[in-house]
């Protein structure tokens, strides 16, 4: 049924955009760099708009802390959530990041810890900084999904929609380009939502919890079109690991968002003019 020519040709883009001898620079890695650089400038600009004192050096340190949180948390999250039996049997492979394997949920936990440590060491207010950091995350998410698309990985389930594609490693069937769905929903749409929330006089922490709940919803929906990990398949019936990890984000983010907004209604928070 689905073994039809792709309605849209998959663009054969070399994952390596520049190479010097054995040293190869990949689009996926470049997306991480672009995401972090963009976050730096966006956080600086929005800090000035919000009247938050955040020097250039402090913003740079924040990005460095966040980068370590993303990479360490993302790798450990993948090991724990997606393939723990394999890595218990092959512990030397845990550090083999060049072979692939990063988890957003793990990376997000790592970033949260990193931002908390940064604020504590620099004696900066946690929630305003967390809001600024969260508002910039969708840029990296969108760019990262474009990197997945270029690599031809994390593709969607078989389908016959007019925009389906045949991916090089996905067999002869036509599939959802779910990486582009994620780039749109987790990147563009979520960025727009958080930008609107940030511009309103909400209590500190509102953007952060909006991101958690919003990402959880976006990821849960996109997982309906994304091919489950081969070594995991579906878990607890029709659910994927990505969906199971997103459900706590939706519940916690929604609960804390309601609690945060209540501080405004009860008069415990006064917005700055």
Buried (B, 14 or more C-beta within 10 A) or exposed (E): EBEEEBBEEBEEEEBEBEEEEEEEEBBBBBBBEBBBEBBBEBBBEBBEEBEBEBEEEBBEBBBBBBBBBBBBBBBBBBBEBBBEEEBEEEEEBBEEEEEEBBBBBBBBBBBBBBBBEBBEEBEBEBBBBBBBBBBBBBBBBBBBBBBBBBBBBBBBBBBEBEEBBBBEEBEEBBBBBBBBBBBBBBBBBBBEBBBEBBEEEBBBBBBBBBBBBBBBBBBBBBBBBBBBBEEEEEBEEEBBBBBBBBEEBBEBBBEBBEEBBEBBEEEEBEEEE
